[in-house]
Structures are given as C-alpha cells and as structure tokens.
C-alpha cells in the first residue's frame, strides 16, 4: 500500500508541475479522492508511517493538510 500511495503522489505532483500549479503539493482531500479504494483510516495510518520514515513531508494549510514527497520536483 505504501508504494501505491507514493506512486499516486508522484503522479499527482508531476501533473501539478506540468500545469504550473504552485506551490507543488497535494492536498489530503485530493489524495483521498484519488485513492478511494483505500480505507481512510488505513490511508492516514500509512501516511503517518511514511512521514515518520521521512519519505513524505506534510503540513497544515488553512483548510486542509498538504503532502509532498521529500524529493519533490
């Protein structure tokens, strides 16, 4: 599941970069929509593990949480 989340994040970040959308990060709500097949609790738990492993960065926006890969574009 971790690799599926990482691959989806990479795809979404590259798409944002291609569209020149800045800052280049993915909102949690958009990731959750993209990965509908994953239970939201499992998604949060796995994202927490990826964050603790320093694979992803995460932080707060005004209305949501942003996520990006450590080696983001």
C-alpha positions in Angstrom: 0.0 0.0 0.0 2.9 2.4 0.7 4.2 2.1 -2.8 0.7 2.7 -4.2 0.5 5.9 -2.2 4.0 7.1 -3.2 3.2 6.3 -6.9 0.0 8.3 -6.7 1.7 11.2 -5.0 4.4 11.2 -7.7 1.7 11.2 -10.4 -0.3 14.0 -8.9 2.8 16.1 -8.2 4.1 15.7 -11.8 0.6 16.7 -13.1 0.6 19.8 -10.9 4.1 20.7 -12.1 3.0 20.2 -15.8 0.1 22.5 -15.2 2.4 25.0 -13.5 0.4 24.9 -10.2 2.4 26.2 -7.3 3.1 25.5 -4.6 3.6 22.0 -5.8 1.9 19.8 -3.2 -1.1 17.5 -2.9 -3.9 18.2 -0.5 -5.1 15.3 1.6 -8.6 15.6 0.4 -7.5 15.2 -3.2 -5.3 12.2 -2.4 -8.2 10.6 -0.5 -10.4 11.1 -3.6 -7.7 9.6 -5.9 -7.3 6.6 -3.6 -11.0 5.8 -2.9 -10.2 2.1 -2.8 -8.2 2.6 0.4 -10.0 2.9 3.8 -9.5 6.5 5.1 -8.2 5.2 8.4 -5.6 3.0 6.7 -4.6 5.8 4.4 -4.0 8.1 7.4 -2.1 5.4 9.2 0.1 4.7 6.2 0.7 8.4 5.6 1.8 8.7 9.2 4.3 5.8 8.7 5.6 7.5 5.5 6.0 10.8 7.4 7.9 9.1 10.3 10.2 7.4 7.7 10.8 10.9 6.2 9.5 9.7 2.8 6.9 12.5 2.7 6.6 16.0 4.1 3.2 17.2 5.5 1.9 20.3 7.0 -1.2 22.4 7.5 -2.9 24.8 5.1 -5.8 27.0 6.1 -8.4 24.3 5.3 -6.6 21.0 4.9 -3.2 19.2 5.1 -0.7 19.3 2.3 1.5 16.4 1.4 4.6 16.2 -0.8 7.5 13.8 -1.3 10.8 14.6 0.3 12.5 14.7 -3.2 9.6 16.6 -4.8 10.1 18.1 -8.2 
